[in-house]
Amino acid sequence: MSLQDDLTAVRRNLNELVRSVERLEQDVARQSPTAPSTPEAGRMVSVPDTPYDSTLWTDTDDEGLGARDRHAP
């Protein structure tokens, strides 16, 4: 294949991709005429610096380490 053939194939594939995306956008618009609202992108959520309540972790295993009262084989 020559470079010209490759470029022609790329243009054809790109045009087909553009048409497919346009059809997909039309399908989505038909199926959900009112898009659900999304949270504000700039909205910040504050996370406190205080430690978590240690009772949240009662009776839990350390991931990858197993249970606290057992030993590895």
Secondary structure by P-SEA (a helix, b strand, c coil): ccaaaaaaaaaaaaaaaaaaaaaaaaaaaaacccccccccccbbbbbbccccccccccccccccccccccccc
